[in-house]
C-alpha cells in the first residue's frame, strides 16, 4: 500500500514545473499531455467558428460572452469581414500547429506556432468550469499567473524547434 501511495504522489507531481517570478514568488504549472484533460478541442472549435466569421458562436464559448462578442465585433469592423476570417483561418493551415498546452490549476493556454507569421507563438487562454473549457476572458490572479508562464515559454522556445502537427 505504501508503494502505491508513493507512486501516485510521484505521478501527480512528476510533470509539474515551477516558474520563479522576479518578486521571488513561484507559479506551479504543468504541460498537458492527456487529451482528456486538454482544452485543445475547444480551441479548435473556436478557431473554426472565427474562421467562418461566426463571432456569436465563438463568444458563447467564453466566461465573459458579452465582452468577448464586443471585442470580436469591434475587431471585425476594424479589419473587415474577409481579413477577419483570414486571420483566424491561418491557425488551420498545415504550417501552423499547436506546440504545447500549459496548465495552472483549471486554466489552460494552448500555444500555436504560426509558421506563416515568423514562427510567432500565439496563445489561447481557457478555464475549465463544470467540466467544460471556456475562453478565459475574466482578469484574475490565475489568468495572470498563466500569462507569465506563457511569456517564459515564449522566451525559452525559439523558432528552431517545430514539432510535427498533432491535431
Buried (B, 14 or more C-beta within 10 A) or exposed (E): EEEEEEEEEEEEEEEEEEBEEEEEEEBBBBEBEEEEBBBBEBBBBBBBBBBEBBBEBBBBBBBBBEEBBEBBBEBBEEEEEEEBBEBBBBBEEEEBBBBBBBBBEEBBBBBBBBBEBEBEBBBBBBBBEEEEBBBBBEEEEBBEBBBBBBEBBBEEBEEEEBEEBEE
